[in-house]
């Protein structure tokens, strides 16, 4: 099971053109395997690692989130403007928030990395939607809540000024509801829900849904 939630800009639907994807793998077998899975999909435009840049989805494949992988993730997102998908076999709880705040818009377990699943993650990352396995979303929530409890009572904590309806939407995102379910719960249209998410992520410079949930948790809103 996985959780995904759209933060696509208002007025846009699915991708209308091919998505440039650069695969960054730490061994040649993994790289060729991922390239073979993605090559058959017309929506994917495969690029060389050196061609990663704005509007490109960087797909990073490694067994674990080691320091080299994390450093490359940060460089690709912050310096080159790429969107990022992280494919790993395992990730420690202490590394999860680092991955999200460094720009991982989607995380896929290696044992679930079928061609279909990889394309789903690439599509989500390209739209800025975010895509996490359900178990990782739960671990992220627990970790940020723990950090918030530790920081409670310390003066000078920043406040982001989330509007009540933004908090309502983010609380339901954290519970794993999709756009339609959130709209139904709050008696909003799906477009309104997407507009709320797009507005807050843009205003607060948040990269994706998981980053938005982490931010709200860290600030004590949910």
C-alpha positions as CSV (number, residue, x, y, z in Angstrom):
1,X,0.0,0.0,0.0
2,X,1.2,3.5,-0.7
3,X,0.1,7.1,0.0
4,X,0.2,9.8,-2.5
5,X,-1.4,13.3,-2.6
6,X,-1.4,15.9,-5.3
7,X,0.1,19.4,-4.9
8,X,-0.2,20.0,-8.7
9,X,-0.5,23.7,-9.6
10,X,-4.2,24.8,-10.1
11,X,-5.5,24.3,-13.6
12,X,-3.1,21.5,-14.5
13,X,-4.0,17.9,-14.8
14,X,-1.6,15.0,-15.8
15,X,1.6,15.5,-17.7
16,X,1.1,16.4,-21.3
17,X,4.6,15.6,-22.6
18,X,7.3,13.2,-21.9
19,X,9.1,13.4,-18.6
20,X,12.9,13.6,-18.7
21,X,14.3,11.0,-16.2
22,X,18.0,10.5,-15.3
23,X,18.8,7.3,-13.4
24,X,21.5,7.5,-10.7
25,X,22.4,4.0,-9.5
26,X,25.4,2.9,-7.5
27,X,25.9,-0.3,-9.4
28,X,25.6,-1.1,-13.2
29,X,23.2,-4.0,-12.7
30,X,20.7,-1.8,-10.9
31,X,21.1,1.0,-13.4
32,X,20.5,-1.3,-16.4
33,X,17.5,-2.9,-14.7
34,X,15.8,0.4,-14.0
35,X,16.6,1.7,-17.5
36,X,15.1,-1.5,-19.0
37,X,11.9,-1.1,-16.9
38,X,11.5,2.6,-17.9
39,X,12.5,2.3,-21.5
40,X,9.2,0.7,-22.5
41,X,7.0,3.6,-21.3
42,X,6.3,6.3,-23.8
43,X,5.8,9.0,-21.1
44,X,9.5,8.6,-20.0
45,X,12.3,10.4,-21.8
46,X,15.5,8.8,-20.5
47,X,18.5,11.1,-20.1
48,X,22.1,10.6,-19.1
49,X,23.2,11.3,-15.5
50,X,25.0,14.4,-16.6
51,X,21.8,15.8,-18.2
52,X,20.0,16.2,-14.8
53,X,18.5,19.6,-14.4
54,X,15.3,21.6,-13.9
55,X,12.2,19.7,-14.9
56,X,14.1,16.5,-14.8
57,X,13.2,13.7,-12.4
58,X,16.4,12.2,-10.9
59,X,15.8,8.5,-9.9
60,X,18.4,7.5,-7.3
61,X,18.8,3.8,-6.6
62,X,20.8,2.4,-3.7
63,X,20.4,-0.2,-1.0
64,X,20.5,2.4,1.8
65,X,20.5,6.1,2.2
66,X,24.2,6.6,2.9
67,X,26.0,9.9,3.1
68,X,27.0,9.8,-0.6
69,X,23.4,9.2,-1.7
70,X,22.1,12.0,0.6
71,X,24.7,14.4,-0.7
72,X,23.9,13.6,-4.3
73,X,20.2,14.0,-3.6
74,X,20.7,17.4,-2.1
75,X,22.9,18.5,-5.0
76,X,20.5,17.4,-7.6
77,X,17.5,19.1,-6.0
78,X,19.0,22.2,-4.6
79,X,21.7,23.0,-7.1
80,X,20.3,21.5,-10.3
81,X,16.6,22.0,-9.7
82,X,15.6,18.3,-10.3
83,X,12.7,16.5,-8.7
84,X,13.8,13.3,-7.0
85,X,12.7,9.7,-6.6
86,X,14.6,7.6,-4.1
87,X,14.6,3.8,-4.5
88,X,16.1,2.0,-1.4
89,X,16.0,-1.4,0.3
90,X,15.9,0.1,3.8
91,X,15.9,3.5,5.4
92,X,16.5,4.3,9.1
93,X,14.0,6.4,11.0
94,X,16.7,8.9,11.7
95,X,17.4,9.3,7.9
96,X,13.8,9.7,6.8
97,X,13.3,13.3,7.7
98,X,16.7,14.1,6.1
99,X,15.6,12.5,2.9
100,X,12.3,14.4,2.8
101,X,13.8,17.8,3.7
102,X,16.6,17.2,1.2
103,X,14.0,16.9,-1.6
104,X,13.0,13.3,-2.0
105,X,9.5,13.7,-3.5
106,X,8.9,10.0,-3.7
107,X,10.3,6.9,-2.0
108,X,10.0,3.4,-3.4
109,X,11.0,0.2,-1.7
110,X,13.4,-1.8,-4.0
111,X,11.3,-5.0,-3.6
112,X,8.3,-3.1,-4.9
113,X,10.1,-1.3,-7.7
114,X,8.2,-2.8,-10.7
115,X,8.0,-0.8,-13.9
116,X,4.5,0.3,-13.1
117,X,5.5,1.4,-9.6
118,X,8.5,3.3,-10.8
119,X,6.5,5.2,-13.4
120,X,3.9,6.1,-10.8
121,X,6.6,7.5,-8.6
122,X,8.2,9.5,-11.5
123,X,4.8,10.9,-12.4
124,X,4.1,12.0,-8.8
125,X,7.5,13.5,-8.4
126,X,7.3,15.4,-11.7
127,X,4.0,17.0,-10.6
128,X,5.3,17.8,-7.1
129,X,2.7,15.4,-5.6
130,X,4.9,13.3,-3.4
131,X,4.6,9.5,-3.0
132,X,5.5,7.5,0.1
133,X,4.8,4.0,1.2
134,X,2.2,4.0,3.9
135,X,4.5,2.6,6.5
136,X,7.1,5.4,5.8
137,X,4.4,8.1,6.2
138,X,3.6,6.7,9.6
139,X,7.2,6.6,10.6
140,X,7.7,10.2,9.4
141,X,4.7,11.4,11.5
142,X,6.0,9.6,14.6
143,X,9.5,11.0,14.1
144,X,8.4,14.6,13.7
145,X,6.0,14.4,16.6
146,X,8.9,13.2,18.7
147,X,11.1,16.1,17.6
148,X,8.3,18.5,18.3
149,X,7.7,17.1,21.8
150,X,11.5,17.5,22.5
151,X,11.4,21.1,21.4
152,X,8.1,22.1,23.2
153,X,8.7,24.9,25.6
154,X,11.8,26.2,23.9
155,X,11.5,29.9,23.1
156,X,11.9,31.3,19.6
157,X,10.3,28.4,17.7
158,X,9.1,29.6,14.3
159,X,5.4,29.8,13.5
160,X,4.3,29.4,10.0
161,X,0.8,30.8,10.3
162,X,-1.2,28.1,8.6
163,X,-4.8,28.9,7.9
164,X,-7.5,26.7,9.6
165,X,-8.5,25.0,6.3
166,X,-4.8,24.3,5.5
167,X,-4.5,22.6,8.9
168,X,-7.7,20.6,8.2
169,X,-6.4,19.5,4.8
170,X,-3.0,18.6,6.2
171,X,-4.4,16.6,9.1
172,X,-6.3,14.4,6.6
173,X,-3.2,14.1,4.4
174,X,-1.4,12.8,7.4
175,X,-4.1,10.2,7.9
176,X,-3.4,8.9,4.4
177,X,-6.6,10.2,2.7
178,X,-6.4,11.0,-1.0
179,X,-7.7,14.1,-2.7
180,X,-11.3,12.9,-3.3
181,X,-11.6,11.6,0.3
182,X,-10.4,14.9,1.7
183,X,-12.8,16.8,-0.5
184,X,-15.7,14.6,0.7
185,X,-14.7,14.9,4.4
186,X,-14.5,18.7,4.3
187,X,-17.3,19.3,1.7
188,X,-14.8,20.9,-0.7
189,X,-14.3,20.3,-4.4
190,X,-11.2,18.4,-5.3
191,X,-9.9,21.5,-7.1
192,X,-10.2,23.4,-3.8
193,X,-8.2,20.8,-2.0
194,X,-5.5,21.0,-4.7
195,X,-5.5,24.8,-4.5
196,X,-5.1,24.7,-0.7
197,X,-2.1,22.3,-1.0
198,X,-0.6,24.3,-3.8
199,X,-1.0,27.6,-2.0
200,X,0.6,26.4,1.2
201,X,3.5,24.6,-0.4
202,X,4.3,27.6,-2.6
203,X,4.0,30.1,0.2
204,X,6.2,28.1,2.6
205,X,8.6,26.8,0.0
206,X,7.7,23.2,0.7
207,X,8.8,20.6,-1.8
208,X,5.9,18.1,-1.7
209,X,3.1,16.6,0.4
210,X,5.4,14.7,2.8
211,X,7.4,17.9,3.4
212,X,4.2,19.8,4.1
213,X,3.0,17.2,6.6
214,X,6.4,17.2,8.3
215,X,6.4,21.0,8.5
216,X,2.9,21.0,10.0
217,X,3.9,18.4,12.6
218,X,7.1,20.2,13.4
219,X,5.2,23.4,14.0
220,X,2.7,21.7,16.2
221,X,-0.4,22.2,14.0
222,X,-1.2,18.5,13.8
